[in-house]
Structures are given as C-alpha cells and as structure tokens.
C-alpha cells in the first residue's frame, strides 16, 4: 500500500521521504502521460525523486524488469501507467487462468469456432489477384482475414511480404523473455505468511520474484500443496533458456533456504518449468510513434500484440481491450 511504502524506514524522515511521496502522488493523480513519454524512467526519477529515492525504491524494479541492457531506455510513460493502474486489491480466477482459458475455449467451440492446437503456421500472404489471405501450415488454406497475435519478431517471419517500413518498425520493437519455475511443496515456505518477494538483482538471487501463491489463495484449493513461483525476466539469449529443468532446480533450490532455513529438497513434491522468449515488451522514449497499426499494409492481415498495448503494461484486461479493438476493425471491413 502507499502508506506502507511511505513508512519504509530506508528513506529516513527527511526530504527524501517527502520527494518520494510527492512524486508518487503526482503520478497517481495526473492523467496526462504524453509529456512523460519524452523522458526515460532513469532521467525523470533522478531529477524529481532524487538519486537516493530512485536508486533505493525504483531502479531495482526497473532493472529487474528490463535488465541492465534496457532499463535506462524505458519511457517514464510506462512507469506512470504501472502506478496509475495498480491498486491494493488483488483478485484471481477460481481454478487458475488455465481453467479460465479452458472454459473460454469450450464456449468458443459451442459457438462453432474451430481451435487447432499443435498446428504451427509458417507463412501468411495475400493471394495474388484475390481479396483473400492464404495461411500456410500443414496445408495451405484461404481465409477472408487473418489476425496474428504473436511477437513482432514472429510477425516478420510469418508475413515477409509486409512493406520494409512496417517490417523495420516491427524489428525495432524490443522485448524481454521470462523463465518461471513453479513448485508444489509439502510445507509452507514463508512462515511469516508473506505472499510476494521482490528481489533486486544486486542481492544475488537466481530469480527476480518469489511468490508463495498459497499465502494468498489457500492450500486447500491445491490439494494441500503449497504453491511457490520463482520467476525472472531475461534476455532470450540467457543461459536459463538452455538449461534443463533439473539444472535450473539446482540453481534455484539453494536460495529457498534464505526464506526458510528449514527448507529441504524433499519438500518438493513436483516442479513445472515455463519459458518464453516474448514476455515483456520494452517501451522506449517516443514509443507511441513507433507502434505498428493493427491493420497492416497487407490487406486482410491484422496484428495485435502486447507491444501495441501502450502506455499500459501487458495484462489480461488490456489483452481483452486490444482483442475487442481488433475484432471491431475486422468486422467493419
């Protein structure tokens, strides 16, 4: 909460705490983010919050999210959106978001939608002399329209016939990947009942965040297991994308003793590993001028991705919004 942040003792009780509070209040109250877009988080926060406040409170979070490579390039409009949209209330879908996805898919099938899994698409192009779009997979099929919801990099490979200017815009959009290890434990890890730990890179942990989900949603919802997430945003070239699950466990598990000295490896009943090279777009200064339009220059081909959700950060609510926007555009054609 804002109150707990202000009461954080690391800032002392002088001018630094006042600057921290005033900057946070300004960002929560202002609705005009466009002037902020011309500044990086690093430059704006150092000027208005001060070096100490920035380096203690904000810089570790930005470095954790975007890495040493990109954190000094991130636009202040992104930080504004994070603080503007964030509340102290949390909610989760009963049964988890996989359950939500399954229910959503079932409803779509009831409406006559065909969902094909494990069917990679390799090429999308406009049919010569036709208003239709061909989609190449195991076979080539023809449709009136196609909507791509993958990364900008994947879009360049799927639709190479896009004009060079549009392709250049896609290639200029950078992003971070993510690695998440989920554990089912026999015992509670945080005996204090903490739900979420943000861990600065400088602390030397092998992950950015540790979340004990069952300190928020009771273990009875998970058959008595204690569910722990360990995750990090990393560049796709990072070694964690190449290591096996067992190798990553060897890196991650020793750190759990820092949260509970009683932790032992035999607490782990099961582990799951999730990785993706496209998890967090990097919005840089002037990003609004570089967002590719949903309707691409190739007639009948549309593109809607996390990188076009701006200034807001990627999230389920904003995915729904851009999906609706794309659907309206396609249905009006």
N, C-alpha and C positions, 0 to 999 in steps of 0.2 A: 504494500500500500504506500501511498505518498507519505503518510505520517511516519511509517517505519523507515522509509528512505531518509527522511529529514532527521530522524533520531539516530541515524547511523553515526557512531562515535568517531569514525575515522576522519571526518571533516572538521572536527572541533566545533566550537560555538562562535566563531568569528565571521569574517567577511566571506569565507569560502562557503559556509553553510547558507548564508544569505544569497549568494550568487547561484548556488545550486537550486535553491527554492524558487528564485525569481525566473531563472531560465526554464525550469520545469513548468511553472505556472504559465509563462508566456506561450510555450509550445502547446500546452493543453488548451489554452483559450483562443489562440489565433486560428482562423480558418483559411488564411491566405498563405499557401505553401509555395507559390511560384517564386517569390523573391528568394526563398531559401534554396531553391534548386540551383542557383548560381554559385553556391558555396559547398565545399566539402564539409563533412561532419568534423573532420580534424581541425580545419581552419576556423569554422564558425564557433565550435565549442571552446577552442583555446582562447578566442577573442572575448566571448561573452561569459562563459562559465569560469575561465581561467585554467591554467595548466594543471594545477593540483586537482581540481574537481574533475576535469576531463580525464586525466591520467588515472585517477583512482576509481571513478564511477562509470565512465563511458567508454574510454579507449579499450579496456579489456573485452567488453562486449562486442565492439565493432571488429576488433582483431579476431575474436573467436568466430564471428560470423563470416568474415570475408578474408581472413588470413593476412599475413604480412604483405602479400603481393598487392592486394586490392584495397585494404582498409582506408588508406589515405585518399582514395579516389571516389569514395561513396558520397553521394549528394546528401546534403542536410535535409532535403525534402523527404528522404526515406526515414530519417530519424524522427522527423515531425509526424509522419504517418504512423510509425510504431507507437509513439506516445499518445497520439490523438485517438487511435482506435482501441488502445489497451484499457481494460477495466480491471477491477479487483475481483470480478466474478468469473468463475470457471464453469464450464459445462462439458459433458461428454455424452456421446450417443450410447444408449444402453446396449451392451453386447459388443461395443467397439465399432470402429469405422469400417472394418471388413464386413460386419453384419449390415451396416448401412448400405455398402456397395452391393452386397448380395440381394438385399431387399429391393434396391433401386433397379438392379438388373432384372429381377423377377417381374417387376412392374412393367418395365420396358418390353419384355418378351410377351406379356399379356396384351400389350398394345400392338403387337405384331412386329416388333423390332428384332432383327437377327443380329446376335452378338457372336463374333468369331474370335475365339482365343487361340493363341499359339499360331497365328497366321500373319507372319511379317509382310509388310508392304515394302516393296523395293523401288517403285517408281510411280509418280503421278504426273500426267501430262494431258494437255488439251488435244483432243482428236483433230487431226488435220481436216479442215473443211467442215467441221462439225461444231455444234454448241455443247457437246458433251465432253466429259472428262474420263480418261481411262486410268484405271488403278491396277497396277501390276503386282501380283502376289504369286501364289502357286499357279494361278491362271490370270489372264487379263480380263477385267470386267469394266463395263462402261456405265457411268452414272451421270446424272444431271449436274451434281455438285459434289465436292469433296471438302471436308473440314479436317485440317491437321492440327492436333493438339500436343505435338511433341516439342522438343527443344528447337531453338533457332538453328543450331548446327545440324540436327536431323532434317530440318526443313530444307536446307541447302542440298542435301543428298537426295531427298525424295523428289524435289521439283527443280532439277538443274536448269530447266528452260526459263526460269524466272529471269527478268532483266538484271544486268550486272549491278545496277544501282541498288536494287532491292536485295540482291544476294550480299552485296557489300555491307548493307545495314544489318543483315542477319549475322554475318561473320563478326561484326564489331561488338555484338552483344555478348558479354562475358558472364560466366556463372561458376558457382561452386558445386561440388558434389557432396554427398553425405554417406557416412557409414554409421549404422546403428546396430548394436548388439542388444538383444532382449534376453533376459534370464528369468526363469521360473525358479525361485528359491524356496527352500523348506522353512526358512526363518526370516523374520523381519531384519532388514539391513540397518536402517536408521532407527535406533532405539528411542531417539527423541521424536520420531514421527515426522521427520522432515520429508516433504514431497519432492522438492526440486533444488538441486545444487547447480549454480553457475560456476564453472571452474576456469579461471584465467589461464591462458596458455603458459604464462610465466611460472605457474605453480608446478608444472612438470607432469600433470596427469596425462594419460594416454587418450583422454576423451574430453570434450568440452562441457558436456552436461551429464549429470546423473539424476535420473528421475525414478523414484520409487512410487510407481503408479498406485499401488495398493495402500499407500498412505493418504490417497485421495479417494479412490474407489475401493471399497473393502475387499479383502481377500476372498470373501465368500462368493464373489462374482467370478472368481477364477479357480474354483475347486479347492480353495485353501492355499494355493500357491501365492507367494509374494513376487510381484512382477517388477522387475528393475530394467530400465532402459539406460544404455550408455551410448551416447552419440557425439558426432563431430562433423563439422563442415570442413571439407578438404578439397584441394585441387584434384581433378580426376587422375593426375599423374602420381598421386601419393601412393606409397607402398601399401597402405592399408587396403587399396583396391585390388592388390595382387595376392595378399596373404590369405591363407585358408582360414576357415572358422576356428580351427584348433590353434593355429598360430596367433590369431587375434585374441583368443581367450588367454593365452599365455602372457600377452601384453596387458590385458585389461584386468584380470582377476587379482593380481597382487595389489592393485590400487584400492580394492574394496576393503582391505584391512584398515585403511586410513579412515574409513567411515564407521567401521565396527571391528575392533581388534579381535573379536571372537569369530569373525568370518573364516570359514574353511571351504575348500573347494567342493567337499562332498555336500555342501548346502545346495549346489546347483543341480536341479532336477532335469532341466532341459535348457537348451540355448537355441536362439534363432539369429541369423545374420542377414541384414538387409543393406544393399548398396545401390547407389545410383549416381551417375556422373552429372546429372542435372537436377539439382535440389534447391538452389538459391541463386536467383539472378543477381547480378551486380549492377545496381543503378548508379551511373556516374553523373557528373555535372552535366546539365542540359539534357538529361535522359528523355524528357518528353518530346524533344525534337528528333529523336532517333528511333522512336517506337514504330515498327512497321504496321501499316494498316491491316485490319482483319481481312478485308477484301484485297487479295493480291492482284498484281497486274495480269496474272493468268486467269482469264475469265472462267468462273466456275470453281476456282480453288480458293479456299479461305484458310486463315491461320490464326489460331487463338492459343496463347501460351502464357505461362507465368511471367515471362519477360514483358508482356504487354499489360500486366496488372500494375498500375502505377498512378500515383505515388505510393499506394498501399503495398504492403508486403504480401507475398503469396499466402493463400489460406483458403479454406473451404468456402467461406462466404464470397470471397472475391472470384473464386473459380465458378461459382454459380452465376455471379453477375456477368462475367465475360462470356460464359456459355449462352446466357439469355441474349446478350447483345449480338453474338454471332448468329444465333438462331433467327433473330428478328431481321438481320441483314439478309440472310439466305432466303428466308421466306418471302421477302419483299422483292426479290429479283424475278 
